[in-house]
Amino acid sequence: MKSMFYAANERGQANHGWLNAHHSFSFGEFYNPEKVHFGALRVLNDDLVGGGGGFPTHPHDNMEIVTIPLSGAIVHKDSTGGNGIIKTGDVQIMSAGSGVRHSEYNASPNQTLNLLQIWVFPKERNIKPRYDQKTFNISDRKNKWQTVVGADENDGGLWINQDAVFALVDLDNEQLISYQPKFSGNGVYFFVIDGNAEINEKALEKKDALGVWDIEEIQIKATSDTKLLAIEVPMLK
């Protein structure tokens, strides 16, 4: 097994007033040659968006973009006709494909929104742009993995144009759980949304992450009540 630790306090940060963003990977003015991407995982931004703030209409292409609100709600509109309000418990995916334009704004005029926006390199390029979102029952991830995004829609998640899986779990203190990659050769990026955990005996705190690859299974132990996101992706060269 190979691994790489991503400390929360080593993430890039850009504070624009209305937006306070933390970048796990090189993004914007933040550049770390050792943390440009993890396999097909290109971006993981942990954004705090002030009341009424947001991202005006802007373009993307050939990227799978997943949005997971951690608190609050976000209003989305895009050039495919996709639109909606994505709140805590929801997950959104947009295949930028051959090209799409979209905007995202905090749905509240005065409450701060916290969201994860995650970009994954696509399996097939220049597909027709698409948008989807889904509300998940948070209780279904209690001490077990809940697939929210995946290449196999039979797993209950939103479809992604990549051999990838996004799974969430809410662990009780001292709870043990394992993860087995669905796709041979994939790596897994574990991100601690809240709490503390030991992954392969490596201690992680809130917003720390551990990328692992060349594995068949990995063991996880919560050392407090913990919320964890696993992002499984091909390990691109």
Contacts in CASP RR format, 6 or more apart in sequence:
PFRMAT RR
TARGET T0000
AUTHOR 0000-0000-0000
METHOD contacts of the structure
MODEL  1
MKSMFYAANERGQANHGWLNAHHSFSFGEFYNPEKVHFGALRVLNDDLVG
GGGGFPTHPHDNMEIVTIPLSGAIVHKDSTGGNGIIKTGDVQIMSAGSGV
RHSEYNASPNQTLNLLQIWVFPKERNIKPRYDQKTFNISDRKNKWQTVVG
ADENDGGLWINQDAVFALVDLDNEQLISYQPKFSGNGVYFFVIDGNAEIN
EKALEKKDALGVWDIEEIQIKATSDTKLLAIEVPMLK
1 200 0 8 1.000
1 212 0 8 1.000
1 213 0 8 1.000
1 214 0 8 1.000
1 215 0 8 1.000
1 218 0 8 1.000
2 212 0 8 1.000
2 213 0 8 1.000
2 214 0 8 1.000
3 200 0 8 1.000
3 202 0 8 1.000
3 210 0 8 1.000
3 211 0 8 1.000
3 212 0 8 1.000
3 213 0 8 1.000
4 38 0 8 1.000
4 210 0 8 1.000
4 211 0 8 1.000
5 202 0 8 1.000
5 208 0 8 1.000
5 209 0 8 1.000
5 210 0 8 1.000
5 211 0 8 1.000
6 24 0 8 1.000
6 35 0 8 1.000
6 208 0 8 1.000
6 209 0 8 1.000
6 210 0 8 1.000
6 211 0 8 1.000
7 208 0 8 1.000
8 22 0 8 1.000
8 205 0 8 1.000
8 206 0 8 1.000
8 207 0 8 1.000
8 208 0 8 1.000
8 209 0 8 1.000
11 22 0 8 1.000
11 23 0 8 1.000
11 24 0 8 1.000
11 46 0 8 1.000
11 207 0 8 1.000
12 22 0 8 1.000
12 23 0 8 1.000
12 27 0 8 1.000
12 30 0 8 1.000
12 32 0 8 1.000
13 20 0 8 1.000
13 21 0 8 1.000
13 22 0 8 1.000
13 23 0 8 1.000
13 30 0 8 1.000
14 20 0 8 1.000
14 21 0 8 1.000
14 23 0 8 1.000
14 28 0 8 1.000
14 29 0 8 1.000
14 30 0 8 1.000
15 21 0 8 1.000
17 50 0 8 1.000
18 49 0 8 1.000
18 50 0 8 1.000
18 51 0 8 1.000
18 52 0 8 1.000
18 53 0 8 1.000
18 54 0 8 1.000
19 47 0 8 1.000
19 48 0 8 1.000
19 49 0 8 1.000
19 50 0 8 1.000
19 53 0 8 1.000
19 54 0 8 1.000
20 47 0 8 1.000
20 48 0 8 1.000
21 45 0 8 1.000
21 46 0 8 1.000
21 47 0 8 1.000
21 48 0 8 1.000
22 45 0 8 1.000
22 46 0 8 1.000
22 47 0 8 1.000
22 207 0 8 1.000
23 30 0 8 1.000
23 43 0 8 1.000
23 44 0 8 1.000
23 45 0 8 1.000
23 46 0 8 1.000
24 35 0 8 1.000
24 43 0 8 1.000
24 44 0 8 1.000
24 45 0 8 1.000
24 46 0 8 1.000
24 191 0 8 1.000
24 209 0 8 1.000
25 32 0 8 1.000
25 35 0 8 1.000
25 36 0 8 1.000
25 37 0 8 1.000
25 38 0 8 1.000
25 41 0 8 1.000
25 42 0 8 1.000
25 43 0 8 1.000
25 44 0 8 1.000
26 32 0 8 1.000
26 33 0 8 1.000
26 35 0 8 1.000
26 36 0 8 1.000
27 43 0 8 1.000
27 45 0 8 1.000
37 121 0 8 1.000
37 236 0 8 1.000
38 187 0 8 1.000
38 189 0 8 1.000
38 211 0 8 1.000
38 233 0 8 1.000
39 121 0 8 1.000
39 187 0 8 1.000
39 233 0 8 1.000
39 234 0 8 1.000
39 235 0 8 1.000
39 236 0 8 1.000
40 120 0 8 1.000
40 121 0 8 1.000
40 162 0 8 1.000
40 164 0 8 1.000
40 233 0 8 1.000
40 234 0 8 1.000
40 235 0 8 1.000
40 236 0 8 1.000
41 118 0 8 1.000
41 119 0 8 1.000
41 120 0 8 1.000
41 189 0 8 1.000
41 231 0 8 1.000
41 233 0 8 1.000
42 63 0 8 1.000
42 119 0 8 1.000
42 120 0 8 1.000
42 121 0 8 1.000
43 117 0 8 1.000
43 118 0 8 1.000
43 119 0 8 1.000
44 116 0 8 1.000
44 117 0 8 1.000
44 118 0 8 1.000
44 189 0 8 1.000
44 191 0 8 1.000
44 209 0 8 1.000
44 231 0 8 1.000
45 116 0 8 1.000
45 117 0 8 1.000
45 118 0 8 1.000
46 114 0 8 1.000
46 116 0 8 1.000
46 207 0 8 1.000
47 113 0 8 1.000
47 114 0 8 1.000
47 115 0 8 1.000
47 116 0 8 1.000
47 117 0 8 1.000
48 112 0 8 1.000
48 113 0 8 1.000
48 114 0 8 1.000
49 74 0 8 1.000
49 106 0 8 1.000
49 112 0 8 1.000
49 113 0 8 1.000
49 114 0 8 1.000
49 115 0 8 1.000
50 106 0 8 1.000
50 111 0 8 1.000
50 112 0 8 1.000
50 113 0 8 1.000
51 106 0 8 1.000
51 108 0 8 1.000
51 109 0 8 1.000
51 110 0 8 1.000
51 111 0 8 1.000
51 112 0 8 1.000
51 113 0 8 1.000
52 105 0 8 1.000
52 106 0 8 1.000
52 108 0 8 1.000
52 109 0 8 1.000
52 110 0 8 1.000
53 105 0 8 1.000
53 106 0 8 1.000
54 103 0 8 1.000
54 104 0 8 1.000
54 105 0 8 1.000
54 106 0 8 1.000
55 103 0 8 1.000
55 104 0 8 1.000
55 105 0 8 1.000
56 103 0 8 1.000
57 77 0 8 1.000
57 101 0 8 1.000
57 102 0 8 1.000
57 103 0 8 1.000
58 101 0 8 1.000
58 102 0 8 1.000
58 103 0 8 1.000
59 99 0 8 1.000
59 100 0 8 1.000
59 101 0 8 1.000
60 94 0 8 1.000
60 96 0 8 1.000
60 99 0 8 1.000
60 100 0 8 1.000
60 101 0 8 1.000
60 102 0 8 1.000
61 96 0 8 1.000
61 97 0 8 1.000
61 98 0 8 1.000
61 99 0 8 1.000
61 100 0 8 1.000
62 96 0 8 1.000
62 97 0 8 1.000
62 98 0 8 1.000
62 99 0 8 1.000
62 121 0 8 1.000
62 122 0 8 1.000
62 125 0 8 1.000
62 126 0 8 1.000
63 96 0 8 1.000
63 97 0 8 1.000
63 119 0 8 1.000
63 120 0 8 1.000
63 121 0 8 1.000
63 122 0 8 1.000
64 93 0 8 1.000
64 94 0 8 1.000
64 95 0 8 1.000
64 96 0 8 1.000
64 119 0 8 1.000
64 120 0 8 1.000
64 121 0 8 1.000
64 122 0 8 1.000
64 160 0 8 1.000
64 161 0 8 1.000
64 162 0 8 1.000
64 164 0 8 1.000
65 93 0 8 1.000
65 94 0 8 1.000
65 95 0 8 1.000
65 96 0 8 1.000
65 117 0 8 1.000
65 118 0 8 1.000
65 119 0 8 1.000
66 91 0 8 1.000
66 92 0 8 1.000
66 93 0 8 1.000
66 116 0 8 1.000
66 117 0 8 1.000
66 118 0 8 1.000
66 119 0 8 1.000
66 120 0 8 1.000
66 149 0 8 1.000
66 158 0 8 1.000
66 160 0 8 1.000
66 166 0 8 1.000
67 74 0 8 1.000
67 76 0 8 1.000
67 86 0 8 1.000
67 91 0 8 1.000
67 92 0 8 1.000
67 93 0 8 1.000
67 94 0 8 1.000
67 104 0 8 1.000
67 115 0 8 1.000
67 116 0 8 1.000
67 117 0 8 1.000
67 118 0 8 1.000
68 91 0 8 1.000
68 92 0 8 1.000
68 115 0 8 1.000
68 116 0 8 1.000
68 118 0 8 1.000
68 148 0 8 1.000
68 229 0 8 1.000
69 86 0 8 1.000
69 87 0 8 1.000
69 88 0 8 1.000
69 89 0 8 1.000
69 90 0 8 1.000
69 113 0 8 1.000
69 114 0 8 1.000
69 115 0 8 1.000
70 88 0 8 1.000
70 114 0 8 1.000
70 115 0 8 1.000
70 116 0 8 1.000
70 193 0 8 1.000
71 88 0 8 1.000
71 112 0 8 1.000
71 113 0 8 1.000
71 114 0 8 1.000
72 87 0 8 1.000
72 88 0 8 1.000
72 106 0 8 1.000
72 107 0 8 1.000
72 108 0 8 1.000
72 111 0 8 1.000
72 112 0 8 1.000
72 113 0 8 1.000
72 114 0 8 1.000
73 85 0 8 1.000
73 86 0 8 1.000
73 87 0 8 1.000
73 88 0 8 1.000
73 106 0 8 1.000
73 107 0 8 1.000
73 108 0 8 1.000
73 113 0 8 1.000
74 85 0 8 1.000
74 86 0 8 1.000
74 87 0 8 1.000
74 104 0 8 1.000
74 105 0 8 1.000
74 106 0 8 1.000
74 107 0 8 1.000
74 113 0 8 1.000
74 115 0 8 1.000
75 83 0 8 1.000
75 84 0 8 1.000
75 85 0 8 1.000
75 104 0 8 1.000
75 105 0 8 1.000
75 106 0 8 1.000
75 107 0 8 1.000
76 82 0 8 1.000
76 83 0 8 1.000
76 84 0 8 1.000
76 85 0 8 1.000
76 86 0 8 1.000
76 92 0 8 1.000
76 102 0 8 1.000
76 103 0 8 1.000
76 104 0 8 1.000
76 131 0 8 1.000
76 133 0 8 1.000
77 83 0 8 1.000
77 84 0 8 1.000
77 102 0 8 1.000
77 103 0 8 1.000
78 94 0 8 1.000
78 100 0 8 1.000
78 101 0 8 1.000
78 102 0 8 1.000
78 103 0 8 1.000
78 129 0 8 1.000
78 131 0 8 1.000
79 100 0 8 1.000
79 101 0 8 1.000
79 102 0 8 1.000
79 129 0 8 1.000
80 94 0 8 1.000
80 100 0 8 1.000
80 129 0 8 1.000
80 130 0 8 1.000
80 131 0 8 1.000
81 131 0 8 1.000
82 131 0 8 1.000
84 133 0 8 1.000
85 107 0 8 1.000
86 92 0 8 1.000
86 133 0 8 1.000
87 107 0 8 1.000
89 135 0 8 1.000
89 136 0 8 1.000
89 138 0 8 1.000
90 133 0 8 1.000
90 134 0 8 1.000
90 135 0 8 1.000
90 136 0 8 1.000
91 133 0 8 1.000
91 134 0 8 1.000
91 136 0 8 1.000
91 148 0 8 1.000
91 149 0 8 1.000
91 157 0 8 1.000
91 158 0 8 1.000
91 166 0 8 1.000
92 131 0 8 1.000
92 132 0 8 1.000
92 133 0 8 1.000
92 158 0 8 1.000
93 131 0 8 1.000
93 132 0 8 1.000
93 133 0 8 1.000
93 149 0 8 1.000
93 158 0 8 1.000
93 159 0 8 1.000
93 160 0 8 1.000
94 100 0 8 1.000
94 102 0 8 1.000
94 129 0 8 1.000
94 130 0 8 1.000
94 131 0 8 1.000
94 132 0 8 1.000
95 122 0 8 1.000
95 127 0 8 1.000
95 128 0 8 1.000
95 129 0 8 1.000
95 130 0 8 1.000
95 131 0 8 1.000
95 160 0 8 1.000
95 161 0 8 1.000
96 129 0 8 1.000
97 122 0 8 1.000
97 125 0 8 1.000
97 126 0 8 1.000
97 127 0 8 1.000
97 128 0 8 1.000
97 129 0 8 1.000
97 161 0 8 1.000
98 126 0 8 1.000
98 127 0 8 1.000
98 128 0 8 1.000
98 129 0 8 1.000
99 129 0 8 1.000
100 129 0 8 1.000
106 112 0 8 1.000
106 113 0 8 1.000
107 113 0 8 1.000
116 191 0 8 1.000
116 193 0 8 1.000
116 229 0 8 1.000
118 166 0 8 1.000
118 231 0 8 1.000
120 160 0 8 1.000
120 162 0 8 1.000
120 164 0 8 1.000
120 231 0 8 1.000
120 233 0 8 1.000
121 162 0 8 1.000
121 236 0 8 1.000
122 161 0 8 1.000
122 162 0 8 1.000
123 151 0 8 1.000
123 161 0 8 1.000
123 162 0 8 1.000
123 163 0 8 1.000
124 161 0 8 1.000
127 161 0 8 1.000
132 158 0 8 1.000
132 159 0 8 1.000
133 158 0 8 1.000
134 148 0 8 1.000
134 157 0 8 1.000
134 158 0 8 1.000
136 146 0 8 1.000
136 148 0 8 1.000
136 168 0 8 1.000
138 170 0 8 1.000
140 146 0 8 1.000
141 168 0 8 1.000
141 169 0 8 1.000
141 170 0 8 1.000
142 170 0 8 1.000
142 172 0 8 1.000
143 169 0 8 1.000
143 170 0 8 1.000
143 171 0 8 1.000
143 172 0 8 1.000
143 175 0 8 1.000
143 177 0 8 1.000
144 169 0 8 1.000
144 177 0 8 1.000
145 167 0 8 1.000
145 168 0 8 1.000
145 169 0 8 1.000
145 177 0 8 1.000
145 179 0 8 1.000
145 230 0 8 1.000
146 167 0 8 1.000
146 168 0 8 1.000
146 169 0 8 1.000
147 155 0 8 1.000
147 156 0 8 1.000
147 157 0 8 1.000
147 165 0 8 1.000
147 166 0 8 1.000
147 167 0 8 1.000
148 157 0 8 1.000
148 158 0 8 1.000
148 166 0 8 1.000
148 167 0 8 1.000
148 168 0 8 1.000
149 157 0 8 1.000
149 158 0 8 1.000
149 159 0 8 1.000
149 160 0 8 1.000
149 164 0 8 1.000
149 165 0 8 1.000
149 166 0 8 1.000
150 157 0 8 1.000
150 158 0 8 1.000
150 159 0 8 1.000
150 160 0 8 1.000
150 164 0 8 1.000
150 165 0 8 1.000
150 166 0 8 1.000
151 159 0 8 1.000
151 160 0 8 1.000
151 162 0 8 1.000
151 163 0 8 1.000
151 164 0 8 1.000
151 165 0 8 1.000
151 183 0 8 1.000
152 182 0 8 1.000
153 159 0 8 1.000
155 165 0 8 1.000
160 166 0 8 1.000
162 233 0 8 1.000
162 234 0 8 1.000
163 183 0 8 1.000
163 186 0 8 1.000
163 233 0 8 1.000
163 234 0 8 1.000
164 183 0 8 1.000
164 186 0 8 1.000
164 231 0 8 1.000
164 232 0 8 1.000
164 233 0 8 1.000
164 234 0 8 1.000
165 181 0 8 1.000
165 182 0 8 1.000
165 183 0 8 1.000
165 230 0 8 1.000
165 231 0 8 1.000
165 232 0 8 1.000
166 229 0 8 1.000
166 230 0 8 1.000
166 231 0 8 1.000
166 232 0 8 1.000
167 179 0 8 1.000
167 229 0 8 1.000
167 230 0 8 1.000
167 232 0 8 1.000
168 227 0 8 1.000
168 228 0 8 1.000
168 229 0 8 1.000
168 230 0 8 1.000
169 177 0 8 1.000
169 227 0 8 1.000
169 228 0 8 1.000
169 230 0 8 1.000
170 225 0 8 1.000
170 226 0 8 1.000
170 227 0 8 1.000
171 177 0 8 1.000
171 197 0 8 1.000
171 220 0 8 1.000
171 222 0 8 1.000
171 225 0 8 1.000
171 226 0 8 1.000
171 227 0 8 1.000
171 228 0 8 1.000
172 222 0 8 1.000
172 225 0 8 1.000
173 222 0 8 1.000
173 223 0 8 1.000
173 224 0 8 1.000
173 225 0 8 1.000
173 226 0 8 1.000
174 221 0 8 1.000
174 222 0 8 1.000
174 223 0 8 1.000
175 221 0 8 1.000
175 222 0 8 1.000
176 219 0 8 1.000
176 220 0 8 1.000
176 221 0 8 1.000
176 222 0 8 1.000
177 219 0 8 1.000
177 220 0 8 1.000
177 222 0 8 1.000
178 217 0 8 1.000
178 218 0 8 1.000
178 219 0 8 1.000
178 220 0 8 1.000
179 188 0 8 1.000
179 190 0 8 1.000
179 217 0 8 1.000
179 218 0 8 1.000
179 220 0 8 1.000
179 230 0 8 1.000
180 216 0 8 1.000
180 217 0 8 1.000
181 187 0 8 1.000
181 188 0 8 1.000
181 215 0 8 1.000
181 216 0 8 1.000
181 232 0 8 1.000
182 232 0 8 1.000
183 232 0 8 1.000
183 234 0 8 1.000
185 213 0 8 1.000
185 214 0 8 1.000
185 234 0 8 1.000
185 235 0 8 1.000
186 213 0 8 1.000
186 232 0 8 1.000
186 233 0 8 1.000
186 234 0 8 1.000
186 235 0 8 1.000
187 211 0 8 1.000
187 212 0 8 1.000
187 213 0 8 1.000
187 215 0 8 1.000
187 232 0 8 1.000
187 233 0 8 1.000
187 234 0 8 1.000
187 235 0 8 1.000
188 211 0 8 1.000
188 212 0 8 1.000
188 213 0 8 1.000
188 215 0 8 1.000
188 218 0 8 1.000
188 230 0 8 1.000
188 231 0 8 1.000
188 232 0 8 1.000
188 233 0 8 1.000
189 209 0 8 1.000
189 210 0 8 1.000
189 211 0 8 1.000
189 230 0 8 1.000
189 231 0 8 1.000
189 232 0 8 1.000
189 233 0 8 1.000
190 197 0 8 1.000
190 199 0 8 1.000
190 204 0 8 1.000
190 209 0 8 1.000
190 210 0 8 1.000
190 211 0 8 1.000
190 212 0 8 1.000
190 220 0 8 1.000
190 228 0 8 1.000
190 229 0 8 1.000
190 230 0 8 1.000
190 231 0 8 1.000
191 207 0 8 1.000
191 208 0 8 1.000
191 209 0 8 1.000
191 228 0 8 1.000
191 229 0 8 1.000
191 230 0 8 1.000
191 231 0 8 1.000
192 204 0 8 1.000
192 205 0 8 1.000
192 206 0 8 1.000
192 207 0 8 1.000
192 208 0 8 1.000
192 209 0 8 1.000
192 226 0 8 1.000
192 227 0 8 1.000
192 228 0 8 1.000
193 206 0 8 1.000
193 207 0 8 1.000
193 227 0 8 1.000
193 228 0 8 1.000
193 229 0 8 1.000
194 206 0 8 1.000
194 225 0 8 1.000
194 226 0 8 1.000
194 227 0 8 1.000
195 205 0 8 1.000
195 206 0 8 1.000
195 222 0 8 1.000
195 224 0 8 1.000
195 225 0 8 1.000
195 226 0 8 1.000
195 227 0 8 1.000
196 203 0 8 1.000
196 204 0 8 1.000
196 205 0 8 1.000
196 206 0 8 1.000
196 222 0 8 1.000
196 223 0 8 1.000
196 224 0 8 1.000
196 226 0 8 1.000
197 203 0 8 1.000
197 204 0 8 1.000
197 220 0 8 1.000
197 221 0 8 1.000
197 222 0 8 1.000
197 223 0 8 1.000
197 226 0 8 1.000
197 228 0 8 1.000
198 204 0 8 1.000
198 220 0 8 1.000
198 221 0 8 1.000
198 223 0 8 1.000
199 210 0 8 1.000
199 212 0 8 1.000
199 218 0 8 1.000
199 219 0 8 1.000
199 220 0 8 1.000
200 210 0 8 1.000
200 212 0 8 1.000
200 218 0 8 1.000
200 219 0 8 1.000
202 210 0 8 1.000
203 223 0 8 1.000
204 210 0 8 1.000
212 218 0 8 1.000
213 235 0 8 1.000
220 228 0 8 1.000
222 228 0 8 1.000
END
